[in-house]
Amino acid sequence: MEVYGTVLSKRALKILKQHEHDDKSISCVKSFLYDMLEPTPERGDMMYRYEHSVRVAENAAVISEAEGLPKDDLTIACLLHDVGYRECQDDFVRHQFYSADISKHYLENMGYCSDSLQEMIRGIALHNLTDKLPEDMTVFQMSIRDCDDIDRFDMIRTSMLLGKCVNEKTNEEIIASCNHAIDVTKWIMSLQRGTRTAQNMINEKCQKRIALLQDVLVQANKGFQY
């Protein structure tokens, strides 16, 4: 039984075995992440997931340097936060638990001490939370979730959202979609963050998203004049 109750496949256990002698280098962790996600032409979403994880880790480097958090630990935890995505099949609401259990095996093999290991694993398991955070969630653990949110509101995901808001929709539908997206974005900005740096980064991304959505609203509203 794993810490978060997942059952790892033979495939996952085989990959863990192949990487049991990895060191704590970022290149090793990236290689492990890529093998676990295993992007293929049929699963291009796994390449997106890999590239997303790399961007989240880049956010971790910025936040850790600004806030004095352990840079290597936070960067590695952020690289691994979605490592269980392929393993969870269609049960995506539990991907964070698969990721935590896979990461536990992997990081134990690296020789992480119990305190660092617990911080990283719990942060990975809790990274999908929004407004209902445990009272004992540490700044380090919250920072994994914050780094993920920063990328989720970056320009790539904003572009994806804009497409959903406007693709083959009437002006009325576009206005409703954009207003809803703005409300969600403002709510994200209101959530508790682990550090001031993370709050500033998420605010910057969210403000850009809101500005683009408002530009769309201007054009959609003009459509009612004709």
RODREN-39839 format. One record per residue (C-alpha): residue in one letter; x, y, z. Coordinates in nm, 4 decimals, decimal comma, always signed. Example, Ala and Ser with C-alpha at 12.3 -4.5 7.8 and 13.67 -1.06 7.14 Angstrom:
<sites>
resn xx yy zz
A +1,2300 -0,4500 +0,7800
S +1,3670 -0,1060 +0,7140
</sites>
This chain:
<sites>
resn xx yy zz
M +0,0000 +0,0000 +0,0000
E +0,1339 +0,3426 -0,0918
V +0,1128 +0,6505 +0,1280
Y -0,1861 +0,7896 -0,0651
G -0,3492 +0,4577 -0,1501
T -0,2635 +0,4291 -0,5191
V -0,1631 +0,1078 -0,6916
L +0,1370 +0,1514 -0,9186
S +0,1431 -0,0438 -1,2427
K +0,4148 -0,2848 -1,3489
R +0,5192 -0,0206 -1,6011
A +0,5708 +0,2414 -1,3284
L +0,7623 -0,0012 -1,1066
K +0,9849 -0,0963 -1,4007
I +1,0703 +0,2686 -1,4715
L +1,1411 +0,3293 -1,1027
K +1,3772 +0,0327 -1,1110
Q +1,5539 +0,1729 -1,4165
H +1,6106 +0,5034 -1,2350
E +1,6936 +0,3695 -0,8883
H +2,0532 +0,4948 -0,9144
D +1,9646 +0,8494 -1,0245
D +2,1336 +1,1314 -0,8393
K +1,9720 +1,4607 -0,7356
S +2,0594 +1,6376 -1,0611
I +1,7865 +1,8162 -1,2521
S +1,8818 +1,6281 -1,5694
C +1,8165 +1,2930 -1,3993
V +1,4800 +1,4074 -1,2669
K +1,3758 +1,5390 -1,6083
S +1,4722 +1,2066 -1,7665
F +1,2669 +1,0163 -1,5089
L +0,9695 +1,2489 -1,5566
Y +0,9852 +1,2046 -1,9350
D +0,9987 +0,8260 -1,9044
M +0,7044 +0,8208 -1,6636
L +0,4887 +1,0461 -1,8816
E +0,6097 +0,8714 -2,1995
P +0,4862 +1,1170 -2,4649
T +0,3801 +0,9426 -2,7873
P +0,1972 +1,0551 -3,1045
E -0,1181 +0,9078 -2,9509
R -0,0608 +1,0862 -2,6196
G +0,0606 +1,4300 -2,7175
D -0,1002 +1,5573 -2,3990
M +0,1844 +1,3928 -2,2102
M +0,4374 +1,6143 -2,3890
Y +0,2324 +1,9146 -2,2847
R +0,2361 +1,7778 -1,9274
Y +0,6151 +1,7367 -1,9398
E +0,6741 +2,0882 -2,0712
H +0,4276 +2,2276 -1,8164
S +0,6224 +2,0574 -1,5365
V +0,9485 +2,2097 -1,6600
R +0,7905 +2,5560 -1,6563
V +0,6585 +2,4977 -1,3042
A +1,0114 +2,4039 -1,1958
E +1,1422 +2,7263 -1,3505
N +0,8921 +2,9171 -1,1365
A +1,0257 +2,7261 -0,8351
A +1,3795 +2,8446 -0,9056
V +1,2633 +3,2078 -0,9102
I +1,0585 +3,1799 -0,5901
S +1,3194 +2,9818 -0,3966
E +1,5933 +3,2329 -0,4757
A +1,3739 +3,5284 -0,3804
E +1,2350 +3,3728 -0,0621
G +1,5268 +3,1654 +0,0685
L +1,3575 +2,8276 +0,0186
P +1,5671 +2,5170 -0,0620
K +1,6068 +2,5614 -0,4365
D +1,6954 +2,2076 -0,5408
D +1,4226 +2,0472 -0,3295
L +1,1522 +2,2860 -0,4519
T +1,2623 +2,2593 -0,8146
I +1,2652 +1,8784 -0,8045
A +0,9293 +1,8608 -0,6264
C +0,7786 +2,0887 -0,8914
L +0,9241 +1,8771 -1,1715
L +0,7571 +1,5719 -1,0152
H +0,4232 +1,7272 -0,9214
D +0,2442 +1,5736 -1,2245
V +0,4649 +1,2656 -1,2701
G +0,1666 +1,0355 -1,2106
Y -0,0514 +1,1779 -1,4877
R -0,0210 +0,8809 -1,7234
E -0,0373 +0,6345 -1,4360
C -0,3761 +0,7573 -1,3136
Q -0,5460 +0,6661 -1,6451
D -0,8712 +0,8667 -1,6550
D -0,8839 +0,9278 -1,2794
F -0,7302 +1,2739 -1,3154
V -0,8804 +1,4045 -0,9908
R -0,6359 +1,1701 -0,8129
H -0,3290 +1,2441 -1,0250
Q -0,1637 +1,4290 -0,7378
F -0,1768 +1,1156 -0,5207
Y -0,0254 +0,8973 -0,7915
S +0,2420 +1,1632 -0,8340
A +0,3128 +1,1676 -0,4604
D +0,3442 +0,7906 -0,4333
I +0,5687 +0,7628 -0,7396
S +0,7815 +1,0496 -0,6095
K +0,8117 +0,8831 -0,2693
H +0,9716 +0,5743 -0,4268
Y +1,1942 +0,7826 -0,6501
L +1,3170 +1,0266 -0,3845
E +1,3758 +0,7518 -0,1283
N +1,6102 +0,5853 -0,3758
M +1,7961 +0,9183 -0,4006
G +1,8557 +0,9095 -0,0272
Y +1,6473 +1,2077 +0,0806
C +1,6261 +1,2514 +0,4556
S +1,2876 +1,1969 +0,6149
D +1,2097 +1,5652 +0,6816
S +1,2857 +1,6822 +0,3269
L +1,1098 +1,3792 +0,1821
Q +0,7944 +1,4453 +0,3837
E +0,7877 +1,8111 +0,2786
M +0,8222 +1,7259 -0,0897
I +0,5742 +1,4367 -0,0934
R +0,3045 +1,6182 +0,1022
G +0,3460 +1,9287 -0,1136
I +0,3028 +1,7214 -0,4295
A -0,0059 +1,5503 -0,2856
L -0,1647 +1,8852 -0,1923
H -0,0699 +2,0855 -0,5020
N -0,4172 +2,0632 -0,6554
L -0,5889 +2,2417 -0,3653
T -0,7258 +2,5923 -0,4070
D -0,8997 +2,7653 -0,1171
K -0,9251 +2,4791 +0,1328
L -0,5687 +2,4513 +0,2555
P -0,4751 +2,2539 +0,5696
E -0,3795 +2,4819 +0,8570
D -0,0451 +2,3046 +0,8908
M +0,0483 +2,3351 +0,5231
T +0,4007 +2,4795 +0,5148
V +0,5347 +2,7592 +0,2958
F +0,7390 +2,5032 +0,1033
Q +0,4329 +2,2849 +0,0402
M +0,2214 +2,5817 -0,0618
S +0,4944 +2,6941 -0,2990
I +0,4612 +2,3776 -0,5081
R +0,0942 +2,4579 -0,5585
D +0,1765 +2,8251 -0,6222
C +0,4351 +2,7429 -0,8894
D +0,1765 +2,5232 -1,0617
D -0,0873 +2,7981 -1,0517
I +0,1540 +3,0535 -1,1967
D +0,1982 +2,8396 -1,5063
R -0,1735 +2,7610 -1,5239
F -0,2361 +3,1338 -1,5623
D +0,0588 +3,2041 -1,7908
M +0,0206 +3,3033 -2,1554
I +0,0026 +2,9488 -2,2948
R -0,2929 +2,8533 -2,0777
T -0,4467 +3,1969 -2,1299
S -0,4333 +3,1378 -2,5053
M -0,6057 +2,8023 -2,4563
L -0,8742 +2,9707 -2,2468
L -0,9351 +3,2466 -2,5016
G -0,9952 +2,9829 -2,7680
K -1,2565 +2,8148 -2,5508
C -1,4223 +3,1484 -2,4766
V -1,4688 +3,2534 -2,8393
N -1,4524 +2,9527 -3,0730
E -1,7692 +2,9483 -3,2872
K -1,9708 +3,1300 -3,0227
T -2,2206 +3,4116 -3,0524
N -2,1409 +3,7511 -2,9055
E -2,3770 +3,6764 -2,6193
E -2,2023 +3,3480 -2,5454
I -1,8593 +3,5105 -2,5714
I -1,9580 +3,7801 -2,3236
A -2,0858 +3,5223 -2,0756
S -1,7730 +3,3064 -2,1125
C -1,5344 +3,5987 -2,0757
N -1,7127 +3,7395 -1,7722
H -1,7019 +3,3975 -1,6071
A -1,3320 +3,3618 -1,6865
I -1,2620 +3,7052 -1,5377
D -1,4486 +3,6114 -1,2190
V -1,2457 +3,2903 -1,1857
T -0,9211 +3,4767 -1,2453
K -1,0025 +3,7356 -0,9794
W -1,0849 +3,4532 -0,7386
I -0,7473 +3,2917 -0,8075
M -0,5797 +3,6230 -0,7269
S -0,7605 +3,6316 -0,3920
L -0,6328 +3,2943 -0,2715
Q -0,3726 +3,2587 +0,0018
R -0,0172 +3,2166 -0,1278
G +0,2925 +3,0875 +0,0438
T +0,5128 +3,3867 -0,0359
R +0,4924 +3,7455 -0,1502
T +0,6947 +3,6553 -0,4601
A +0,4386 +3,3948 -0,5621
Q +0,1539 +3,6397 -0,5024
N +0,3227 +3,9016 -0,7198
M +0,3894 +3,6491 -0,9964
I +0,0334 +3,5154 -1,0004
N -0,1089 +3,8689 -0,9908
E +0,0996 +3,9669 -1,2938
K -0,0198 +3,6657 -1,4940
C -0,3810 +3,7095 -1,3901
Q -0,3870 +4,0805 -1,4694
K -0,2615 +4,0096 -1,8207
R -0,5332 +3,7475 -1,8649
I -0,8041 +3,9825 -1,7440
A -0,6825 +4,2583 -1,9786
L -0,7023 +4,0247 -2,2794
L -1,0480 +3,9020 -2,1803
Q -1,1645 +4,2614 -2,1416
D -1,0377 +4,3403 -2,4925
V -1,2465 +4,0515 -2,6241
L -1,5471 +4,1828 -2,4328
V -1,5098 +4,5242 -2,5960
Q -1,5318 +4,3719 -2,9430
A -1,8142 +4,1331 -2,8516
N -2,0188 +4,4174 -2,7044
K -1,9680 +4,6227 -3,0207
G -2,1344 +4,3435 -3,2129
F -2,4687 +4,4359 -3,0589
Q -2,4491 +4,7770 -3,2262
Y -2,5000 +4,6331 -3,5753
</sites>
